Amino acid sequence: MQATFFELPIVQFLLILLIIFLTIGLMSKKIRTKRKPDNSPPYPSPPSYFVGHLFQLTTNCRLKMREWRHATGDLYSLDFAGRHYIVVNGYKTFKEVFVHHAGSVQGVPPSFINDKLQEHNKGIAESNGQNWLEQRKVSISILRSFGLGTNLLAERIQNEVCVYLDELSKLRGAPLDARLLTTVSVSNIICSIIIGRRFDHQDPYFTELVSNMGKATKYFANLPLLTLFPWLYHIPGDLFNARKLVSIFKEINCSFSLANIERICDDDSSEKADNFIACYLSKMAKKHNEGKPTTMDKENLIAVIRNLFIAGTDTTSGNILWFLLYMLHYPDVQEKIYQEIVSRVGSERQITIEDKPNLPYLNAVVMETQRHACVTPFASPRVVIEEFTAEGFVFPAGAHILPNMDSVQHDPNVWENPGDFNPERFLDKGGNLIQPEEFIPFSLGNRVCLGESMAKMELFLFFSAIIQRFQLLPEHENRLPPLDEIYGAIACPQPYKLRFIQRNN
Ligand code: HEM
């Protein structure tokens, strides 16, 4: 039997690919010379034939982009296979583009995933226009009714923190890679709001779902490439993890979102209303009954649940994992946090959200962890809806924008020695917390993170409770795990183990 194109052995396949690239490349001289308008931001280096700057981006995107910004300025253009991207760097330029021109850049481009899920303009993070506006507004209003930004939510988080600490205590100081435990805990918080229930740390269904989600955020690194070349999906051996990525998203849609929507629809009990899904369904029914125009429907609900579940998990747990790692590297910082807790709260009673203003050093560590780790090196890519000019450059309609968060969090013009982990940068001489306006880990503008207040509570309550109860030590004395990251949609530390030693033993 003859092999089809997609069944060829990998070497042959790659050779054919190379020939196709070269042929198109030679034919595309014209495309190369006229890829972006002259008055839009300059290229940092000449784009290569056909692929543009695609292969000039090394595996460490952050470093390459820092280099390009240094050489070119806060706004530069890139060409990815003929598609024009503008990279936005630095706080001042972020504000100019995402606040002053918010309306022109609030669109997000459709991605390869939406195509494969056959989900067009659904949910929050991947939708546009009236659909995005309504889904975002409804979601925020429901989350508020569950205490977003209030003590009600803090109590929910605290309960989960207690379970987390008890699980850590059970280890009796044995080394642990805390990734799964942390991610399940954080995920349980948003999960308890969305579906009205939490899962046990040993639950096989939930632990698998959460680990798969972690894999998806890693595979996400290939999303821009897959969106440019959707046919990579068919490459034998799933070289770009495209099929795995799609199947994880389908699994979340099906076994989590849809299954829980159906369960809640069938549930007649009084507990029914105590979750996000039930509130959404009731608001949706009300709109339909009143004959009001609405984008609220089941497909949107499925996508919204996925957005909240994914966006609300690895971002927060990634920050906690970085915090644990920094505490191993900077034991003096760890000790200082502990001493502050002992003197202002004590070591017996549980720390609550009301203690937040009395623990400035801990707050500074939370902020420095977010700044230094910068778990979202890029905010959501945008597409220019309407042409505008910023900082003397034209942003043509249809151009794509990459908001480079790393350039803000690690800007040497704002932060002294940005590569150093130094919580004191967020304290004044009197030890009071300061809030530099350039500190924007949740981005800014119309699409600013909608879970900001929830995430801030989570980070404060997890960090404080961990240090109050445990001393953190590396797995091996005198051998620290590296501060290297796994690059993906969320930058998490490489796997490492540490020991949680119960204090006051
Ligand atoms: C430390 C934790 C978190 C960080 C660092 C973070 C960061 C971000 C960033 C940078 C964006 C992109 C904003 C933009 O494109 O301008 C974003 C969007 C988003 N975040 Fe978060 N986030 C965190 C936690 C959460 C939580 C807990 C939730 C859920 C309750 C959440 C839900 C969302 C959603 C739904 C969006 C899309 C907003 C839109 O497109 O309108 N995030 N987040």
Boltz pocket constraint, residues with backbone or C-beta under 6 A from the ligand:
constraints:
  - pocket:
      binder: B
      contacts: [[A, 124], [A, 125], [A, 126], [A, 136], [A, 190], [A, 307], [A, 308], [A, 311], [A, 312], [A, 313], [A, 315], [A, 316], [A, 319], [A, 375], [A, 376], [A, 378], [A, 379], [A, 380], [A, 381], [A, 405], [A, 441], [A, 442], [A, 443], [A, 444], [A, 445], [A, 446], [A, 447], [A, 448], [A, 449], [A, 450], [A, 451], [A, 452], [A, 454], [A, 455]]
      max_distance: 6.0
